[in-house]
């Protein structure tokens, strides 16, 4: 007969593994009994001996003794019929000769270490700009400047005036775009060009007068618009007038000397050599940041390179280009140029940081805008003009 039809003898207490009804009625939570039989038939039943090693998990078995017995639920998500067997290890659906041992449970297994990755090839340092375009543009600008400088001085004054006007346009455009500051461009452009010409014709006196008239023109021009933002607009306008055209006027004032072309060439060469030395040494050996909050790319090693290159170039220029110049004067001139060029570069970097931009413009491929090339030239011009006057006179 079926295993599920075996009951408990009358009067006997139920034991573990017995699924039938008791004298007090069906057991709460017990599985339903097998097929119902009459009481006389139930009295002839006897208890099934319990085999602890092979617990029966419930379910009717086939009558065929040769059939394989099921040792667990038919499906993995089927619940067991008795809590007694809930903690037993789950068996395969076909019965083997010996019960399988439960697989050892491991808690929080340690992850396998990742396979070692091949070391990546070292990356070459990048200049950050199109170096070929930068060199090509630099050579082209240098050729125009040298040609105008040694052929007709008036043409060179025109080159300075054009650079000033374009620089003012870049600066005022970025101020309006990024800060909403509307410095009046028209009086700045006219006054800036006039300032350069006045410095060449009347030297320092003419430059100061033109600067004062340009500032006054900025104040008056801005009065034609609503008063909101007047103070910040005119303040930015006066700053732009001083920063770009007034400082550029000292280049025109150098040109008035008898050896004016050589003085301007010395000024340009020392500034370019200082920037080149800072770039070359800093790119190759730079490790210690000079001013990381202002210009993260500049290093102390680059500053030393700028000073070294500029001092050597200054000694050579003063000895071979400037009348009555000496090599030691060139060393001092080169040191001053390296300091002023670096401060000028940091000053414009500070402005660009405040505006949240990388370059002032895109007019010169590989360089940025005109103001990105004037950043070190503008503050260096009055320094070179003054030292040359002190060393060899105004000529």
The 8 nearest C-alpha neighbors of each residue, nearest first, counted from 0:
[[1, 2, 4, 62, 5, 3, 60, 61],
 [2, 0, 3, 4, 59, 60, 62, 5],
 [3, 1, 4, 5, 0, 59, 60, 47],
 [2, 4, 33, 1, 5, 59, 32, 58],
 [5, 3, 33, 2, 1, 34, 6, 32],
 [4, 6, 3, 2, 44, 46, 47, 45],
 [7, 5, 19, 4, 44, 46, 8, 45],
 [6, 8, 46, 9, 11, 13, 45, 5],
 [9, 7, 11, 45, 10, 6, 42, 44],
 [8, 10, 11, 7, 42, 22, 12, 41],
 [11, 9, 8, 12, 22, 7, 21, 13],
 [10, 12, 9, 8, 13, 7, 14, 21],
 [13, 11, 14, 10, 7, 21, 8, 9],
 [12, 14, 17, 11, 7, 15, 21, 19],
 [13, 15, 17, 16, 12, 7, 11, 18],
 [16, 14, 17, 13, 83, 18, 49, 81],
 [15, 17, 14, 18, 49, 83, 81, 55],
 [18, 16, 15, 14, 19, 13, 6, 7],
 [17, 19, 32, 30, 29, 16, 20, 31],
 [18, 20, 32, 6, 17, 21, 7, 31],
 [21, 19, 25, 24, 26, 22, 18, 32],
 [22, 20, 24, 23, 25, 19, 26, 13],
 [21, 23, 24, 20, 10, 25, 9, 12],
 [22, 24, 21, 25, 20, 26, 12, 27],
 [25, 23, 21, 22, 20, 26, 27, 19],
 [24, 26, 20, 21, 27, 23, 19, 29],
 [25, 27, 29, 28, 20, 24, 21, 19],
 [28, 26, 29, 25, 30, 24, 20, 31],
 [27, 29, 26, 30, 81, 25, 31, 80],
 [30, 28, 26, 27, 18, 31, 81, 25],
 [29, 31, 18, 80, 32, 28, 81, 19],
 [32, 30, 29, 33, 18, 19, 25, 20],
 [33, 31, 19, 18, 30, 3, 34, 4],
 [32, 34, 3, 4, 35, 31, 19, 5],
 [35, 33, 4, 36, 32, 3, 1, 31],
 [34, 36, 33, 37, 32, 4, 41, 38],
 [37, 35, 40, 38, 34, 41, 39, 4],
 [38, 36, 40, 39, 41, 35, 42, 34],
 [37, 39, 41, 40, 42, 36, 43, 35],
 [40, 38, 42, 41, 37, 43, 36, 44],
 [39, 41, 38, 42, 37, 43, 36, 44],
 [42, 40, 38, 39, 44, 43, 37, 36],
 [41, 43, 39, 40, 44, 38, 8, 9],
 [44, 42, 41, 40, 45, 39, 8, 38],
 [45, 43, 41, 42, 5, 6, 8, 46],
 [44, 46, 8, 47, 43, 7, 5, 6],
 [47, 45, 7, 48, 6, 5, 8, 44],
 [46, 48, 49, 45, 5, 2, 6, 17],
 [47, 49, 46, 50, 45, 51, 16, 17],
 [50, 48, 51, 47, 16, 54, 53, 46],
 [49, 51, 52, 53, 54, 48, 55, 47],
 [52, 50, 53, 54, 49, 55, 48, 16],
 [51, 53, 50, 54, 98, 49, 97, 55],
 [52, 54, 51, 50, 55, 98, 70, 49],
 [55, 53, 51, 52, 56, 50, 84, 49],
 [54, 56, 57, 53, 70, 71, 16, 58],
 [55, 57, 71, 70, 54, 58, 84, 79],
 [58, 56, 55, 80, 59, 71, 79, 3],
 [57, 59, 60, 56, 3, 69, 72, 55],
 [58, 60, 3, 61, 1, 57, 2, 33],
 [61, 59, 58, 62, 68, 1, 2, 69],
 [60, 62, 63, 59, 66, 64, 68, 1],
 [63, 61, 64, 60, 1, 0, 66, 65],
 [62, 64, 61, 65, 66, 60, 67, 68],
 [65, 63, 66, 62, 61, 67, 68, 60],
 [66, 64, 63, 67, 62, 68, 61, 60],
 [65, 67, 63, 64, 68, 61, 62, 60],
 [66, 68, 65, 94, 69, 93, 64, 61],
 [69, 67, 94, 70, 66, 60, 93, 61],
 [68, 70, 71, 92, 93, 94, 67, 60],
 [69, 71, 56, 68, 94, 90, 92, 55],
 [72, 70, 56, 69, 90, 73, 92, 89],
 [73, 71, 74, 77, 75, 79, 70, 78],
 [72, 74, 71, 75, 77, 92, 69, 76],
 [75, 73, 72, 77, 76, 71, 78, 92],
 [74, 76, 77, 72, 73, 78, 71, 89],
 [75, 77, 74, 78, 72, 73, 79, 71],
 [78, 76, 74, 75, 72, 79, 73, 71],
 [79, 77, 76, 80, 72, 75, 85, 74],
 [78, 80, 81, 85, 77, 72, 82, 56],
 [79, 81, 30, 78, 57, 82, 56, 29],
 [82, 80, 83, 79, 84, 85, 29, 30],
 [81, 83, 85, 84, 80, 79, 86, 29],
 [84, 82, 81, 85, 86, 15, 16, 87],
 [83, 85, 87, 82, 86, 81, 56, 79],
 [84, 86, 82, 87, 83, 79, 81, 88],
 [87, 85, 84, 88, 83, 82, 89, 79],
 [88, 86, 84, 85, 89, 83, 101, 54],
 [89, 87, 101, 90, 86, 100, 85, 99],
 [88, 90, 87, 71, 91, 101, 70, 72],
 [91, 89, 71, 88, 70, 92, 99, 98],
 [90, 92, 93, 94, 89, 70, 71, 95],
 [91, 93, 69, 70, 90, 94, 71, 73],
 [92, 94, 91, 69, 95, 67, 68, 70],
 [95, 93, 68, 70, 67, 69, 92, 96],
 [96, 94, 97, 93, 98, 99, 91, 90],
 [95, 97, 94, 98, 99, 93, 53, 67],
 [96, 98, 95, 99, 94, 53, 100, 52],
 [99, 97, 100, 95, 96, 53, 90, 94],
 [100, 98, 97, 101, 90, 95, 88, 91],
 [99, 101, 102, 98, 88, 103, 97, 90],
 [100, 102, 88, 103, 99, 89, 104, 87],
 [101, 103, 104, 100, 88, 99, 105, 89],
 [104, 102, 101, 105, 100, 106, 88, 99],
 [105, 103, 102, 106, 101, 108, 107, 88],
 [106, 104, 108, 103, 107, 102, 109, 101],
 [105, 107, 108, 104, 109, 103, 110, 102],
 [108, 106, 109, 105, 110, 104, 111, 103],
 [109, 107, 106, 110, 105, 111, 104, 103],
 [108, 110, 107, 111, 112, 106, 105, 113],
 [111, 109, 108, 112, 107, 113, 106, 114],
 [110, 112, 113, 109, 114, 108, 115, 107],
 [113, 111, 110, 114, 115, 109, 116, 108],
 [114, 112, 115, 111, 116, 110, 117, 109],
 [113, 115, 116, 112, 111, 117, 110, 118],
 [116, 114, 113, 117, 112, 118, 111, 119],
 [115, 117, 114, 118, 113, 119, 112, 120],
 [118, 116, 119, 115, 120, 114, 113, 121],
 [117, 119, 116, 120, 121, 115, 122, 114],
 [120, 118, 117, 121, 122, 116, 115, 123],
 [119, 121, 122, 118, 117, 123, 116, 124],
 [122, 120, 119, 123, 118, 124, 117, 125],
 [123, 121, 120, 124, 119, 125, 118, 126],
 [122, 124, 125, 121, 120, 126, 283, 282],
 [123, 125, 122, 126, 282, 283, 127, 121],
 [126, 124, 127, 123, 128, 282, 122, 130],
 [125, 127, 128, 124, 130, 282, 129, 278],
 [126, 128, 125, 129, 130, 124, 365, 296],
 [129, 127, 126, 365, 130, 366, 133, 125],
 [128, 130, 365, 132, 131, 133, 127, 364],
 [129, 131, 133, 132, 128, 134, 365, 126],
 [132, 130, 134, 133, 129, 135, 365, 136],
 [133, 131, 135, 365, 129, 134, 130, 364],
 [132, 134, 365, 130, 136, 131, 135, 366],
 [135, 133, 137, 131, 132, 136, 138, 130],
 [134, 136, 132, 138, 137, 133, 131, 139],
 [137, 135, 139, 133, 138, 134, 132, 140],
 [138, 136, 134, 140, 139, 135, 133, 141],
 [137, 139, 141, 135, 136, 140, 134, 142],
 [140, 138, 136, 142, 141, 137, 135, 143],
 [141, 139, 143, 137, 142, 138, 136, 144],
 [142, 140, 138, 144, 139, 143, 145, 137],
 [141, 143, 139, 145, 140, 144, 146, 138],
 [144, 142, 140, 146, 141, 145, 147, 139],
 [145, 143, 141, 147, 146, 142, 148, 140],
 [146, 144, 148, 142, 147, 143, 141, 149],
 [145, 147, 143, 148, 144, 149, 150, 142],
 [148, 146, 155, 144, 150, 154, 145, 151],
 [147, 149, 145, 155, 146, 152, 150, 144],
 [150, 148, 146, 147, 151, 145, 260, 152],
 [149, 151, 147, 148, 146, 152, 154, 145],
 [150, 152, 153, 154, 147, 149, 148, 155],
 [153, 151, 155, 154, 148, 156, 147, 150],
 [152, 154, 156, 155, 151, 157, 147, 148],
 [155, 153, 157, 152, 156, 147, 151, 158],
 [154, 156, 158, 147, 152, 157, 148, 153],
 [157, 155, 153, 159, 154, 158, 160, 152],
 [156, 158, 154, 160, 155, 159, 161, 153],
 [159, 157, 155, 161, 156, 160, 162, 154],
 [160, 158, 156, 162, 157, 161, 163, 155],
 [159, 161, 192, 157, 163, 162, 158, 156],
 [162, 160, 158, 164, 163, 159, 157, 165],
 [161, 163, 159, 165, 160, 164, 166, 158],
 [164, 162, 160, 166, 161, 165, 244, 167],
 [163, 165, 167, 161, 188, 166, 162, 168],
 [166, 164, 168, 162, 167, 163, 161, 169],
 [165, 167, 163, 169, 370, 168, 164, 369],
 [168, 166, 170, 164, 165, 169, 171, 163],
 [167, 169, 165, 171, 166, 170, 172, 164],
 [170, 168, 166, 172, 167, 171, 359, 173],
 [169, 171, 167, 173, 172, 168, 166, 174],
 [170, 172, 174, 168, 173, 169, 182, 167],
 [173, 171, 169, 175, 174, 170, 168, 176],
 [172, 174, 176, 170, 175, 171, 177, 169],
 [175, 173, 171, 178, 180, 172, 177, 176],
 [174, 176, 179, 180, 172, 181, 173, 178],
 [177, 175, 173, 174, 179, 178, 172, 180],
 [176, 178, 174, 175, 354, 173, 179, 355],
 [179, 177, 174, 180, 175, 176, 354, 173],
 [178, 180, 175, 176, 177, 181, 174, 173],
 [181, 179, 175, 174, 178, 232, 182, 231],
 [182, 180, 175, 232, 183, 179, 171, 174],
 [181, 183, 236, 232, 235, 171, 180, 184],
 [184, 182, 185, 181, 186, 217, 236, 221],
 [183, 185, 187, 186, 188, 182, 168, 171],
 [184, 186, 188, 187, 183, 189, 190, 220],
 [187, 185, 189, 188, 190, 184, 217, 216],
 [186, 188, 184, 190, 185, 189, 191, 240],
 [189, 187, 191, 164, 185, 190, 186, 184],
 [190, 188, 186, 192, 191, 187, 193, 185],
 [189, 191, 213, 193, 187, 188, 192, 186],
 [192, 190, 244, 194, 188, 193, 189, 187],
 [191, 193, 160, 195, 194, 189, 190, 188],
 [194, 192, 190, 196, 191, 195, 197, 189],
 [193, 195, 191, 209, 197, 192, 206, 196],
 [196, 194, 248, 198, 192, 197, 193, 160],
 [195, 197, 193, 199, 198, 194, 200, 192],
 [198, 196, 205, 194, 200, 199, 195, 201],
 [197, 199, 202, 206, 195, 205, 201, 196],
 [198, 200, 251, 196, 252, 202, 197, 201],
 [199, 201, 197, 198, 202, 196, 205, 255],
 [202, 200, 205, 198, 197, 199, 204, 203],
 [201, 203, 198, 199, 252, 205, 204, 200],
 [204, 202, 206, 205, 198, 207, 201, 252],
 [205, 203, 207, 206, 202, 201, 208, 198],
 [204, 206, 201, 197, 208, 198, 203, 202],
 [207, 205, 198, 203, 209, 204, 194, 208],
 [208, 206, 210, 204, 209, 205, 203, 211],
 [207, 209, 211, 205, 210, 206, 212, 204],
 [210, 208, 194, 212, 206, 207, 211, 213],
 [209, 211, 207, 213, 208, 212, 206, 214],
 [210, 212, 208, 214, 213, 209, 207, 215],
 [211, 213, 215, 209, 214, 210, 216, 208],
 [214, 212, 190, 216, 210, 215, 211, 209],
 [215, 213, 217, 211, 216, 212, 237, 210],
 [214, 216, 212, 218, 217, 213, 211, 219],
 [215, 217, 213, 219, 214, 218, 186, 220],
 [216, 218, 214, 220, 215, 219, 186, 221],
 [219, 217, 215, 216, 221, 220, 233, 214],
 [218, 220, 216, 222, 221, 217, 215, 223],
 [221, 219, 217, 222, 218, 216, 223, 183],
 [220, 222, 223, 219, 218, 224, 217, 183],
 [223, 221, 219, 224, 220, 218, 226, 225],
 [222, 224, 221, 220, 225, 219, 226, 218],
 [223, 225, 222, 221, 226, 220, 229, 227],
 [226, 224, 227, 223, 222, 229, 228, 221],
 [227, 225, 229, 228, 224, 222, 230, 221],
 [228, 226, 229, 225, 230, 224, 231, 232],
 [229, 227, 231, 230, 232, 226, 180, 225],
 [230, 228, 232, 226, 227, 231, 233, 221],
 [229, 231, 232, 233, 228, 234, 227, 226],
 [230, 232, 234, 228, 233, 229, 235, 180],
 [233, 231, 182, 229, 235, 181, 234, 230],
 [232, 234, 236, 235, 230, 231, 218, 237],
 [235, 233, 231, 237, 236, 232, 230, 238],
 [234, 236, 238, 232, 233, 237, 182, 231],
 [235, 237, 182, 233, 239, 234, 238, 232],
 [238, 236, 240, 234, 239, 214, 235, 233],
 [237, 239, 235, 241, 236, 240, 242, 234],
 [238, 240, 242, 236, 237, 241, 243, 235],
 [241, 239, 237, 238, 242, 244, 243, 236],
 [240, 242, 245, 238, 239, 243, 244, 237],
 [241, 243, 239, 240, 238, 246, 245, 244],
 [242, 244, 241, 246, 245, 240, 239, 247],
 [245, 243, 191, 247, 246, 163, 240, 248],
 [244, 246, 241, 248, 247, 243, 242, 240],
 [245, 247, 248, 377, 244, 243, 249, 242],
 [248, 246, 244, 249, 245, 250, 377, 243],
 [247, 249, 195, 251, 245, 250, 246, 198],
 [250, 248, 252, 251, 247, 381, 380, 246],
 [251, 249, 253, 248, 252, 247, 380, 254],
 [252, 250, 199, 248, 254, 249, 253, 198],
 [251, 253, 249, 199, 254, 250, 202, 255],
 [254, 252, 250, 251, 259, 255, 384, 256],
 [253, 255, 259, 251, 252, 256, 260, 263],
 [254, 256, 253, 252, 259, 199, 257, 251],
 [257, 255, 259, 394, 258, 254, 253, 393],
 [258, 256, 259, 394, 255, 254, 260, 393],
 [259, 257, 256, 261, 260, 262, 321, 394],
 [258, 260, 254, 256, 262, 257, 261, 253],
 [259, 261, 263, 262, 258, 254, 264, 148],
 [260, 262, 264, 258, 259, 263, 320, 265],
 [263, 261, 259, 265, 264, 260, 266, 258],
 [262, 264, 266, 260, 265, 261, 259, 267],
 [263, 265, 261, 267, 266, 262, 268, 260],
 [266, 264, 262, 268, 263, 267, 269, 261],
 [265, 267, 263, 264, 269, 268, 262, 270],
 [266, 268, 264, 270, 265, 269, 271, 263],
 [269, 267, 265, 271, 270, 266, 272, 264],
 [268, 270, 272, 266, 271, 267, 309, 273],
 [269, 271, 273, 267, 268, 272, 266, 274],
 [270, 272, 274, 268, 273, 269, 275, 267],
 [273, 271, 275, 269, 274, 270, 309, 268],
 [274, 272, 305, 309, 270, 276, 271, 275],
 [273, 275, 277, 271, 272, 276, 278, 305],
 [276, 274, 272, 278, 273, 277, 279, 271],
 [277, 275, 305, 304, 273, 279, 278, 274],
 [276, 278, 301, 305, 304, 274, 275, 302],
 [277, 279, 275, 281, 276, 280, 282, 274],
 [280, 278, 276, 282, 281, 277, 275, 283],
 [281, 279, 301, 283, 304, 282, 277, 284],
 [280, 282, 301, 285, 278, 284, 283, 300],
 [283, 281, 279, 280, 285, 278, 284, 301],
 [282, 284, 280, 281, 285, 279, 278, 124],
 [283, 285, 281, 280, 282, 286, 300, 301],
 [284, 286, 281, 300, 298, 282, 283, 287],
 [287, 285, 284, 288, 298, 300, 299, 281],
 [288, 286, 298, 299, 285, 289, 300, 297],
 [289, 287, 298, 291, 290, 299, 297, 286],
 [288, 290, 298, 299, 297, 291, 287, 295],
 [289, 291, 293, 292, 294, 288, 295, 297],
 [292, 290, 295, 294, 293, 288, 289, 296],
 [291, 293, 290, 294, 295, 349, 352, 289],
 [294, 292, 291, 290, 349, 348, 295, 345],
 [293, 295, 291, 296, 290, 297, 292, 348],
 [296, 294, 291, 297, 290, 293, 292, 288],
 [297, 295, 294, 298, 288, 291, 289, 281],
 [298, 296, 289, 295, 294, 288, 301, 290],
 [299, 297, 288, 289, 301, 300, 287, 285],
 [300, 298, 289, 302, 301, 287, 288, 303],
 [299, 301, 303, 285, 298, 302, 281, 304],
 [300, 302, 281, 277, 304, 298, 280, 299],
 [303, 301, 299, 305, 304, 300, 277, 306],
 [304, 302, 300, 306, 301, 305, 307, 299],
 [303, 305, 276, 301, 277, 307, 302, 280],
 [304, 306, 277, 273, 276, 302, 308, 303],
 [305, 307, 303, 337, 309, 304, 308, 334],
 [308, 306, 304, 310, 309, 305, 303, 311],
 [307, 309, 305, 311, 276, 310, 306, 273],
 [310, 308, 333, 273, 312, 306, 311, 307],
 [309, 311, 333, 330, 313, 307, 312, 308],
 [310, 312, 314, 308, 313, 309, 307, 315],
 [311, 313, 309, 315, 310, 314, 316, 308],
 [314, 312, 329, 333, 310, 316, 315, 311],
 [313, 315, 329, 326, 330, 311, 317, 312],
 [316, 314, 312, 318, 313, 317, 319, 311],
 [317, 315, 313, 320, 319, 318, 314, 312],
 [316, 318, 324, 321, 329, 314, 315, 320],
 [317, 319, 315, 325, 316, 326, 324, 320],
 [318, 320, 316, 317, 315, 321, 322, 324],
 [321, 319, 316, 317, 261, 318, 322, 265],
 [322, 320, 317, 324, 319, 323, 318, 261],
 [321, 323, 324, 320, 258, 391, 317, 318],
 [324, 322, 321, 391, 325, 318, 317, 390],
 [323, 325, 317, 321, 322, 318, 391, 328],
 [326, 324, 318, 328, 327, 317, 329, 323],
 [325, 327, 314, 329, 328, 318, 317, 330],
 [328, 326, 330, 329, 325, 314, 331, 317],
 [329, 327, 331, 326, 330, 325, 332, 324],
 [328, 330, 314, 313, 332, 326, 317, 327],
 [331, 329, 310, 327, 333, 314, 328, 332],
 [330, 332, 334, 328, 329, 333, 335, 327],
 [333, 331, 329, 335, 330, 334, 313, 328],
 [332, 334, 310, 309, 313, 336, 330, 331],
 [333, 335, 331, 337, 332, 336, 310, 306],
 [336, 334, 338, 332, 333, 337, 339, 331],
 [335, 337, 333, 339, 338, 334, 340, 379],
 [338, 336, 306, 334, 340, 335, 273, 339],
 [337, 339, 335, 341, 336, 340, 342, 334],
 [340, 338, 342, 336, 379, 341, 337, 343],
 [341, 339, 375, 343, 337, 342, 338, 379],
 [340, 342, 344, 338, 343, 339, 337, 345],
 [343, 341, 345, 339, 344, 340, 346, 338],
 [344, 342, 375, 346, 340, 341, 345, 374],
 [343, 345, 341, 375, 374, 346, 347, 342],
 [344, 346, 348, 342, 343, 347, 349, 341],
 [347, 345, 343, 349, 348, 344, 342, 350],
 [346, 348, 350, 349, 344, 345, 374, 351],
 [347, 349, 345, 351, 346, 350, 352, 344],
 [350, 348, 352, 346, 347, 351, 293, 345],
 [351, 349, 347, 353, 348, 352, 354, 346],
 [350, 352, 354, 348, 356, 353, 349, 355],
 [353, 351, 355, 349, 354, 350, 348, 356],
 [352, 354, 350, 351, 355, 349, 356, 348],
 [353, 355, 351, 352, 356, 177, 350, 178],
 [354, 356, 352, 353, 351, 357, 177, 350],
 [357, 355, 351, 354, 358, 352, 359, 353],
 [356, 358, 351, 359, 355, 352, 348, 367],
 [359, 357, 360, 367, 356, 371, 368, 351],
 [358, 360, 368, 169, 370, 371, 367, 170],
 [361, 359, 368, 367, 358, 362, 169, 369],
 [360, 362, 367, 368, 363, 364, 359, 358],
 [361, 363, 368, 360, 367, 364, 369, 366],
 [362, 364, 367, 366, 368, 361, 365, 136],
 [365, 363, 366, 132, 367, 133, 362, 361],
 [364, 366, 133, 129, 132, 128, 367, 363],
 [367, 365, 363, 364, 133, 368, 371, 372],
 [368, 366, 361, 360, 363, 358, 371, 365],
 [367, 369, 360, 361, 362, 371, 359, 370],
 [368, 370, 371, 372, 166, 373, 165, 162],
 [371, 369, 373, 166, 372, 368, 374, 359],
 [370, 372, 368, 369, 374, 373, 367, 359],
 [373, 371, 370, 369, 374, 368, 375, 366],
 [372, 374, 370, 376, 375, 371, 377, 369],
 [375, 373, 344, 343, 372, 371, 376, 370],
 [374, 376, 340, 343, 344, 373, 377, 378],
 [377, 375, 373, 379, 374, 378, 380, 270],
 [376, 378, 379, 246, 380, 373, 375, 247],
 [379, 377, 380, 343, 376, 339, 375, 381],
 [380, 378, 376, 382, 339, 377, 381, 340],
 [379, 381, 383, 382, 377, 378, 249, 250],
 [382, 380, 384, 249, 383, 379, 385, 378],
 [383, 381, 379, 385, 380, 384, 386, 378],
 [384, 382, 386, 380, 385, 381, 387, 379],
 [385, 383, 381, 387, 382, 386, 253, 380],
 [384, 386, 388, 382, 383, 387, 381, 389],
 [387, 385, 389, 383, 388, 384, 390, 382],
 [388, 386, 390, 389, 384, 385, 391, 383],
 [387, 389, 392, 393, 385, 386, 390, 391],
 [388, 390, 386, 387, 392, 391, 385, 393],
 [389, 391, 387, 388, 386, 392, 328, 324],
 [392, 390, 388, 387, 389, 323, 324, 393],
 [393, 391, 388, 394, 389, 390, 387, 386],
 [392, 394, 388, 256, 391, 387, 389, 253],
 [393, 256, 392, 257, 258, 391, 388, 255]]
